[in-house]
């Protein structure tokens, strides 16, 4: 039986390319920001309306501003409400900073008839399908 001895160059794990790759990975990870606020996108099966549910716990309805512009819905929030005069923040797990989220909406939906409701930290934005885009049944003569 033949035995083989596999050797790695001793400087393989000390090579600068590994250090460089680890630095690049660390940079990419530290600058990664998942889309905020977390969002569910739903379509009502009966009406065809589009529903956005944004998780904005920590914000009140007074902190939020919703506008429409160029076929988009823009959701914005004011900045931090914590006063660090009386407390020291040890860990921040609830986001309460300023944000701006631009949501493009298809021209299939009517941005003039948006309904917005806020309850228990969830912002519900319902955009009805435009009347002229709704399916129509044609009568047979």
C-alpha positions as CSV (number, residue, x, y, z in Angstrom):
1,X,0.0,0.0,0.0
2,X,1.3,3.4,-1.0
3,X,1.0,6.2,1.5
4,X,1.0,9.9,0.5
5,X,2.0,12.7,2.7
6,X,0.1,15.9,1.9
7,X,2.0,19.0,2.8
8,X,0.7,22.6,2.8
9,X,3.2,25.3,2.4
10,X,3.9,26.7,5.8
11,X,3.2,30.2,4.7
12,X,-0.2,29.3,3.1
13,X,-2.2,30.5,6.1
14,X,0.1,33.4,6.7
15,X,-0.3,34.7,3.1
16,X,-1.4,38.3,2.7
17,X,-4.3,37.4,0.3
18,X,-6.1,35.6,3.2
19,X,-5.7,38.6,5.4
20,X,-6.9,40.9,2.6
21,X,-9.9,38.6,1.9
22,X,-10.9,38.6,5.6
23,X,-10.6,42.4,5.8
24,X,-12.8,42.7,2.7
25,X,-15.4,40.3,4.2
26,X,-15.4,42.2,7.4
27,X,-15.9,45.5,5.5
28,X,-18.8,44.1,3.5
29,X,-20.4,42.6,6.6
30,X,-20.0,45.8,8.7
31,X,-21.6,47.9,6.0
32,X,-24.5,45.5,5.4
33,X,-27.8,47.0,6.3
34,X,-30.9,44.9,5.8
35,X,-33.8,46.9,4.3
36,X,-35.6,48.8,7.1
37,X,-38.3,48.7,8.1
38,X,-39.1,45.0,7.6
39,X,-41.9,44.7,5.1
40,X,-44.5,42.2,4.0
41,X,-46.1,42.7,0.6
42,X,-49.6,41.2,0.1
43,X,-52.2,41.1,-2.6
44,X,-55.9,40.8,-1.5
45,X,-57.3,37.8,-3.4
46,X,-60.8,39.2,-3.7
47,X,-60.1,42.8,-4.7
48,X,-56.6,42.7,-6.1
49,X,-55.5,45.6,-3.8
50,X,-51.8,45.8,-2.9
51,X,-51.0,45.9,0.8
52,X,-47.7,46.8,2.4
53,X,-47.2,46.0,6.1
54,X,-44.2,47.8,7.6
55,X,-42.9,46.9,11.0
56,X,-42.2,50.2,12.7
57,X,-42.2,49.3,16.4
58,X,-40.8,52.2,18.4
59,X,-42.4,54.9,16.3
60,X,-45.7,56.6,16.9
61,X,-48.0,57.6,14.1
62,X,-46.9,61.2,14.7
63,X,-43.3,60.2,13.9
64,X,-44.2,58.9,10.5
65,X,-44.8,60.8,7.3
66,X,-46.2,59.2,4.1
67,X,-46.1,60.9,0.7
68,X,-46.5,59.9,-2.9
69,X,-44.2,61.1,-5.7
70,X,-43.4,59.9,-9.2
71,X,-45.2,56.6,-8.8
72,X,-43.7,55.9,-5.4
73,X,-44.8,55.9,-1.8
74,X,-42.3,57.4,0.5
75,X,-42.3,56.5,4.2
76,X,-40.2,58.7,6.5
77,X,-39.6,58.8,10.2
78,X,-38.0,61.3,12.6
79,X,-34.8,60.5,14.4
80,X,-34.0,59.2,17.9
81,X,-36.3,59.9,20.8
82,X,-34.0,58.7,23.6
83,X,-32.4,61.3,25.7
84,X,-28.9,60.0,26.8
85,X,-28.9,62.6,29.6
86,X,-30.6,60.3,32.1
87,X,-29.6,56.9,30.7
88,X,-26.6,55.1,29.2
89,X,-27.6,52.9,26.2
90,X,-25.9,49.5,26.8
91,X,-27.5,47.8,23.8
92,X,-29.7,49.2,21.1
93,X,-31.9,46.5,19.6
94,X,-34.9,48.7,18.7
95,X,-34.3,50.9,15.8
96,X,-35.6,54.5,16.5
97,X,-33.4,56.5,14.2
98,X,-34.4,58.5,11.1
99,X,-35.2,56.5,8.0
100,X,-36.6,57.1,4.5
101,X,-38.1,54.2,2.5
102,X,-39.1,54.7,-1.2
103,X,-41.5,52.0,-2.5
104,X,-42.1,52.0,-6.3
105,X,-45.7,51.2,-7.1
106,X,-47.0,49.9,-10.5
107,X,-49.3,52.2,-12.5
108,X,-51.8,49.3,-12.1
109,X,-52.7,50.8,-8.7
110,X,-54.3,54.2,-7.8
111,X,-52.0,56.2,-5.6
112,X,-54.8,58.8,-5.0
113,X,-56.9,56.3,-3.0
114,X,-54.3,55.0,-0.5
115,X,-55.6,53.9,2.9
116,X,-53.1,54.0,5.8
117,X,-53.6,52.6,9.2
118,X,-51.2,52.2,12.2
119,X,-51.8,49.7,15.0
120,X,-49.5,47.8,17.4
121,X,-46.3,48.9,15.6
122,X,-47.5,47.8,12.2
123,X,-48.1,50.4,9.4
124,X,-50.6,49.1,6.9
125,X,-50.7,50.8,3.5
126,X,-53.4,49.6,1.2
127,X,-53.3,50.7,-2.4
128,X,-56.4,49.8,-4.4
129,X,-56.1,48.6,-8.0
130,X,-57.1,51.4,-10.4
131,X,-60.7,51.0,-11.6
132,X,-59.7,50.9,-15.3
133,X,-57.2,48.1,-14.5
134,X,-59.7,45.9,-12.7
135,X,-60.8,42.8,-14.5
136,X,-64.2,43.2,-16.2
137,X,-66.6,40.6,-17.3
138,X,-68.0,41.1,-20.8
139,X,-71.6,40.2,-21.5
140,X,-72.2,38.0,-24.5
141,X,-75.0,39.3,-26.8
